[in-house]
């Protein structure tokens, strides 16, 4: 080999390494094809093409490549060359890696083969092997990351549906163990910023659970152990560094028992609605009394009577949803509306069919906001009740919803819901209050509200966005406070409840 040939091969090796660094195996294959004038491809020992597609080759070339691969495997050769009907095929293994089946590098060209093709392929095997191994490792890492995320999402689903003991068992295998009390964070932002925050959370708190949100693609959930009285309201270290990821916003819940993870999520989601309007890009949930707790045991008695047809439902066919599935569907739909399909992992037609079944059993029209609010209150009241407090065998003592809203403390609770909007010191124009009450009367629908107020839909949305900022709660995106606002408006006597089962 003369000096000119050696210099040319050295330059080719540098070009291969540059192509591999810039685009991996795909770009290296393209460079080799251009340089040699042959069809260059990677082939697994199982005769499947790794890159590019085997179907792009003419049938004679494709058959010759597969024949060469089979002969290499059957004879245990280190390389092979086949000439057939005017074509030449060269096959070289990329090397051996313990525990991995490494593909082979193949070239097909018209006979006679281009000068130096064998040397070019031999020189390419090292760079190609390293690129393929790096890509294989990255694919495996993505698979493991995806599997871990799905397992953690399954734990989150169990917690959100109240299956705490099963969630603990699965979490124990995945690690870390779930704490008795948690604080929930909802982080919103683009993928790169969320990934950066996730790394900081993992460094600061090894016991925190980091879960991609199954409903909102721009959200990530963090379930951290409750900080308790010693740490107080001091923000965790990673939150104090949130300015590093300026495109992220975060909402923080109160400390809640693990069984109330769904409540913690709703709190963090409402806090996130406030964080969107703050320069600090973060907000903690400000506690307001819950209506079911304000009413007391009477709410659970009413809720049991209200939900009795659903809680005692027995499906006619084995494939029909049972009572647990229907209750979970109702809770998910009330929380996430159409996005319940992502939360429950079901088709939209399945969701519609289940909702229609729920309407039939309970005598509701779930297009009406009042009926949604009644169902929401019933589900919360049952979840917060205990077996000692209430039993489904005593529905006769239940009040109607109107009687329930006359309970002591409900009027004060209702005023608390509207107080941020009604305060005179905000200097609010009266049209904000009118827009909110009109929107509630029209089942939280933008179109009918805009028509009633002679406004454009965008103007209504802008006004409601201002109301959302004042309330410090999510209003336009579920989970929303809209059901509580309807109940508060009803309690204050400024709404007409639609006729139907909900009364």
Order of alpha helices (4+ residues) and beta strands (2+ residues): alpha-beta-beta-alpha-beta-beta-beta-alpha-alpha-beta-alpha-beta-beta-alpha-alpha-beta-alpha-beta-alpha-alpha-alpha-alpha-alpha-alpha-alpha-alpha-alpha-alpha-alpha-alpha
